[in-house]
Amino acid sequence: MTRLLSDALDRHLTMHERVQVRVHLPVCSGCRAYRGQIALLRTAAKVAAGQEPGSEEES
């Protein structure tokens, strides 16, 4: 599941993958925490690179 959560930041998940994530997250606090952590790390990396946190620009 952590692989899918990471992949979701870099690509569009398939319908099947999205369903897997939506079913799993409500019952797994560890994965919810992981999703929050990777989102925070991505935002911090963008800020450090001088990008706006909401931008989709890649370096």
Secondary structure, DSSP 4 states (H G I P E B T S, - for coil): -HHHHHHHHHSPPPHHHHHHHHHHGGG-HHHHHHHHHHHHHHHHHHHHTT--TT-----
